[in-house]
Amino acid sequence: MESWRNRKTLILSRTDMMGLLEPGEYNDRVEHAYRMHGEGRYYMEPKGHIVLDKYPGEWEVMPSYIEEPEAAACKWVSIREENRAKFDLPTVFSILIYTHPETGFPLAICDGSYHTVMRTGSAAAVSAKHLARPDSKTLAIVGAGNMAEGVLATCDEVFAWEDVRVWSRSQDTLNEFVATQQPKYQRFEIRASTNLEEVVRGADVVVTVTPARGPIVESAWISEGTHIAAVGADKEGDQELDPRILTRARIFVDDIRQCRTDGEINVPLSEGIISEEDVAGEIGQVVAGKLRGRTSEGEITVFDSTGFALQDSATVPLEYERALAAGVGIEKKMISN
């Protein structure tokens, strides 16, 4: 019998996690997660929510198992909307636990914040790869918080953008985004604006990453042939898009069980503006070659991404391997003799 009693758990902070994978590798892992989802080679329930009236925000729990490469992980996400103003803390914390499937041994306990920024960006990037027009040149990012960093880094791996625009209600947020991100990109200038119509109108790919609780992107601003990755909505009542966009579009979701209650489609479904029959399918079916994505140059495509746990179990094994090779983090014995 092989004894695992002396094995240690690797504990990784946010800075330990940063740089373990390149943006293109996050795209590859998320695309693989979608493929496994499309082929049914996984076990995952919709994310669970705990919402308290006492504290604005929520907790989310996201367990999953993926068949290839075999892995299991669970992410615990804490969202507290008053953190920045009251405690000088990020709005979102997440902890990712990576376990050995056969034994359940905790191989790693990781900060999930940077990991989530990147794999969330990859959701938009992979959707653009499969659903946007191949000649796309203009990218609009609606929202300039932490998630926008991941969106820009991963989408830059998919298309050679000539025009990149970003919107926020806050000029200070925009200034910070440009100051930190522009030095990473020489091919284009990031054009920042507090005018949302100016940012969105005429874009080939629009990625929305805001916590909006009502439509902010108007149907009139969306041209024929546009691809929209709606990434921000991930709980009941969230909504970023004018629902008239959905009535014009070919709609794809990441996981219909999550999206019907938490995603961009949740409000239009509840109001009867669209029905589930209007959803073309899940993006995993497209990645796996089971479903056609875009059907014409002029078609508007919308990807409703709630973010699902399979993205974590598909990505963390490679992050773990890289961390061990780099010698980062702290190893801790979790089981006593």
C-alpha positions in Angstrom: 0.0 0.0 0.0 1.2 3.5 -0.9 1.1 5.8 2.1 0.0 9.4 1.5 0.3 10.4 5.1 3.5 12.4 4.6 2.3 14.2 1.5 1.8 17.9 1.9 -0.7 20.4 0.7 0.5 23.3 -1.4 -0.8 26.7 -0.3 -0.7 29.4 -2.9 -1.4 33.2 -2.5 -2.6 35.5 -5.2 0.9 36.6 -6.1 2.0 32.9 -6.2 -0.8 32.2 -8.7 0.1 35.2 -11.0 2.2 34.3 -14.0 1.9 30.5 -13.6 0.0 30.3 -16.9 0.0 32.6 -20.0 -3.3 34.1 -21.2 -3.3 31.7 -24.1 -3.0 28.8 -21.7 -6.0 30.0 -19.8 -7.9 30.1 -23.0 -6.8 26.5 -23.9 -7.9 25.2 -20.4 -11.3 27.0 -20.6 -11.9 25.8 -24.1 -11.1 22.2 -22.9 -13.7 22.7 -20.0 -16.3 23.6 -22.6 -15.4 20.6 -24.7 -15.7 18.3 -21.8 -19.1 19.9 -20.9 -20.3 19.5 -24.5 -19.3 15.8 -24.4 -20.8 15.2 -21.0 -17.5 14.1 -19.5 -17.9 15.9 -16.1 -19.9 16.0 -12.9 -21.0 19.5 -11.8 -24.1 20.9 -10.1 -25.1 24.6 -10.7 -23.3 27.0 -8.4 -24.9 27.4 -5.0 -25.7 30.8 -3.5 -26.0 32.0 0.1 -27.4 35.5 0.3 -27.9 37.3 3.6 -29.8 40.6 4.0 -27.3 41.5 6.7 -24.3 41.9 4.3 -24.8 43.2 0.7 -23.4 40.5 -1.6 -23.4 36.7 -1.4 -21.3 33.5 -1.1 -21.1 31.1 -4.0 -19.9 27.5 -3.8 -18.7 25.7 -7.0 -17.6 22.0 -6.9 -16.8 20.0 -10.0 -15.1 16.9 -11.4 -13.7 16.6 -14.9 -12.8 13.3 -16.6 -9.7 14.4 -18.6 -7.3 15.1 -17.2 -9.0 13.7 -14.2 -9.4 16.4 -11.5 -11.7 17.7 -8.8 -11.9 21.2 -7.4 -14.2 23.4 -5.4 -14.2 27.2 -5.3 -15.7 29.2 -2.4 -16.4 32.8 -3.5 -17.2 35.6 -1.1 -18.8 38.8 -2.7 -19.1 41.8 -0.4 -20.3 45.0 -2.1 -19.2 47.3 0.7 -15.6 46.0 1.1 -13.8 48.7 -0.8 -15.5 51.6 0.8 -15.6 50.2 4.4 -12.6 47.9 4.7 -10.2 48.7 1.9 -10.6 45.1 0.7 -11.5 43.7 -2.7 -15.2 43.2 -3.5 -14.6 39.5 -4.4 -12.5 36.9 -2.6 -12.3 33.3 -3.7 -10.5 30.2 -2.4 -9.9 27.2 -4.7 -9.4 23.8 -3.2 -7.8 21.2 -5.6 -8.3 17.6 -4.5 -7.0 14.2 -5.7 -10.1 12.5 -7.2 -9.3 8.9 -5.9 -8.3 9.8 -2.3 -9.9 13.2 -1.8 -6.5 14.5 -0.6 -6.2 18.3 -0.7 -3.3 18.8 -3.2 -3.6 22.6 -3.1 -5.4 25.4 -1.4 -5.2 28.5 -3.7 -6.2 32.0 -3.7 -8.8 32.0 -6.5 -9.0 35.7 -7.3 -6.4 36.1 -10.1 -7.3 32.6 -11.4 -10.9 33.7 -11.7 -10.0 37.0 -13.4 -8.1 35.1 -16.1 -10.5 32.1 -16.6 -13.4 34.6 -16.7 -11.6 36.6 -19.4 -11.0 33.3 -21.2 -14.8 32.6 -21.3 -15.2 35.7 -23.3 -12.2 35.0 -25.5 -13.2 31.4 -26.3 -16.7 32.5 -27.2 -15.2 35.2 -29.5 -13.0 32.5 -31.1 -16.0 30.3 -31.9 -18.8 32.8 -32.4 -17.4 36.2 -33.6 -16.7 37.1 -37.2 -13.1 36.0 -38.1 -12.2 39.5 -39.4 -13.1 41.1 -36.0 -10.9 44.2 -35.4 -12.8 46.3 -32.8 -13.2 45.2 -29.1 -15.4 47.0 -26.6 -15.1 46.1 -22.9 -18.0 47.4 -20.8 -16.6 47.7 -17.3 -13.1 48.5 -16.2 -12.7 46.6 -12.9 -10.4 43.6 -12.2 -12.3 41.3 -14.6 -11.6 43.7 -17.5 -7.9 43.0 -17.1 -8.4 39.3 -17.8 -10.8 40.0 -20.7 -8.2 42.1 -22.5 -5.3 39.8 -21.9 -7.2 36.7 -23.1 -9.1 38.3 -26.0 -5.8 39.7 -27.2 -4.8 36.0 -27.9 -7.7 35.5 -30.2 -7.8 38.4 -32.6 -5.3 41.1 -33.8 -7.3 44.1 -32.5 -6.9 47.4 -34.1 -9.3 49.4 -31.9 -9.8 48.6 -28.2 -12.3 50.6 -26.2 -13.3 50.4 -22.5 -16.1 52.0 -20.6 -16.7 52.7 -16.9 -19.0 55.2 -15.1 -15.9 56.3 -13.2 -13.2 58.3 -14.9 -10.8 57.4 -12.0 -11.4 53.7 -12.7 -10.7 54.2 -16.4 -7.5 56.2 -15.7 -6.2 53.4 -13.5 -7.1 50.7 -16.0 -5.3 52.5 -18.8 -2.3 53.3 -16.6 -1.8 49.7 -15.6 -2.8 47.9 -18.8 -1.6 50.1 -21.7 2.1 49.4 -21.1 1.4 45.7 -21.8 0.1 46.4 -25.3 2.0 48.1 -28.1 -0.2 47.2 -31.1 -3.2 49.3 -30.1 -4.1 52.3 -27.9 -6.8 51.6 -25.3 -9.5 54.2 -25.8 -11.3 54.9 -22.5 -14.6 56.7 -22.2 -17.5 57.3 -19.8 -19.8 57.4 -22.9 -21.1 53.9 -23.2 -22.7 54.4 -26.6 -19.5 55.7 -28.0 -17.6 52.6 -26.7 -20.1 50.0 -27.9 -21.4 51.4 -31.2 -19.6 49.8 -34.2 -17.7 47.2 -32.2 -17.2 43.7 -33.6 -17.0 42.1 -30.2 -18.6 43.5 -27.1 -17.7 42.0 -23.7 -19.8 43.1 -20.7 -18.3 42.7 -17.2 -20.4 44.8 -14.8 -22.7 44.0 -11.8 -25.6 45.9 -13.5 -29.1 45.1 -12.3 -30.8 46.5 -15.4 -30.0 47.0 -19.1 -27.2 49.3 -19.9 -26.3 48.3 -23.5 -29.0 49.4 -25.9 -30.1 47.4 -28.8 -29.8 50.4 -31.2 -26.1 50.4 -30.6 -25.5 46.8 -31.7 -24.7 46.4 -35.4 -25.5 43.3 -37.5 -22.7 40.7 -37.2 -21.7 41.8 -33.7 -20.7 39.2 -31.1 -21.5 39.9 -27.4 -20.1 38.0 -24.5 -22.3 38.9 -21.5 -20.1 37.9 -18.6 -21.3 40.1 -15.8 -24.7 38.6 -14.9 -24.2 35.7 -12.5 -27.1 35.9 -10.1 -30.9 36.3 -10.2 -32.0 39.8 -11.3 -28.6 40.7 -12.9 -28.9 42.1 -16.4 -26.6 44.1 -18.7 -28.3 43.9 -22.1 -31.4 45.5 -23.6 -33.5 42.3 -24.0 -34.4 43.4 -27.5 -30.8 42.4 -28.4 -31.6 38.8 -27.4 -34.7 38.8 -29.7 -32.4 39.7 -32.6 -29.6 37.3 -31.7 -28.5 33.6 -31.9 -28.1 32.9 -28.2 -25.6 30.5 -26.6 -25.1 29.8 -22.8 -22.4 28.1 -20.8 -24.7 25.9 -18.7 -28.5 26.3 -19.2 -29.2 25.2 -15.6 -27.2 28.1 -14.3 -28.1 30.7 -16.9 -31.9 30.3 -16.6 -31.7 31.5 -13.0 -28.5 33.5 -12.8 -27.4 34.5 -16.3 -28.1 37.3 -18.8 -31.2 35.4 -20.0 -32.7 35.1 -16.5 -34.7 38.3 -16.5 -35.9 38.1 -20.1 -37.0 34.5 -19.5 -38.9 35.4 -16.3 -40.7 38.2 -18.1 -41.6 36.1 -21.1 -39.6 38.2 -23.6 -37.7 35.1 -24.7 -38.1 31.4 -24.0 -35.6 28.5 -23.6 -36.5 27.5 -27.2 -34.8 30.7 -28.3 -31.5 29.5 -26.9 -29.5 27.8 -29.6 -27.5 25.7 -27.1 -24.5 25.5 -24.9 -21.1 26.7 -26.1 -19.6 23.3 -25.2 -21.7 21.8 -28.0 -20.1 24.3 -30.4 -16.6 23.6 -29.2 -17.2 19.8 -29.4 -18.4 20.2 -33.0 -22.0 19.1 -32.2 -23.7 22.4 -32.8 -23.1 25.1 -35.4 -22.1 28.5 -34.0 -22.4 31.6 -36.2 -24.6 30.9 -39.3 -24.0 34.1 -41.2 -21.8 37.2 -41.4 -24.7 39.4 -40.4 -25.9 37.3 -37.5 -25.7 38.8 -34.0 -24.4 36.2 -31.5 -24.7 36.4 -27.7 -22.9 34.3 -25.3 -24.4 34.2 -21.8 -21.5 33.2 -19.4 -22.3 32.7 -15.7 -18.9 31.0 -15.2 -19.0 27.4 -14.1 -17.0 25.2 -11.8 -15.6 23.0 -14.6 -13.4 25.9 -15.7 -11.7 25.6 -12.4 -11.1 21.9 -12.3 -9.8 22.1 -15.9 -7.3 24.9 -15.1 -6.0 24.3 -11.6 -4.0 21.0 -12.3 -1.7 22.9 -14.7 -1.4 25.8 -12.3 -0.5 23.3 -9.6 2.2 21.7 -11.7 3.7 25.0 -12.6 3.7 26.1 -9.0 5.5 23.0 -7.9 8.1 23.4 -10.7 8.6 27.1 -9.8 8.9 26.3 -6.1 6.3 28.9 -5.1 3.9 28.7 -2.2 4.1 27.0 1.1 3.8 23.2 1.6 1.9 22.2 4.8 1.3 18.7 6.2 -2.4 18.5 6.8 -2.7 14.9 8.2 -1.0 13.9 11.5 0.6 10.6 12.0 
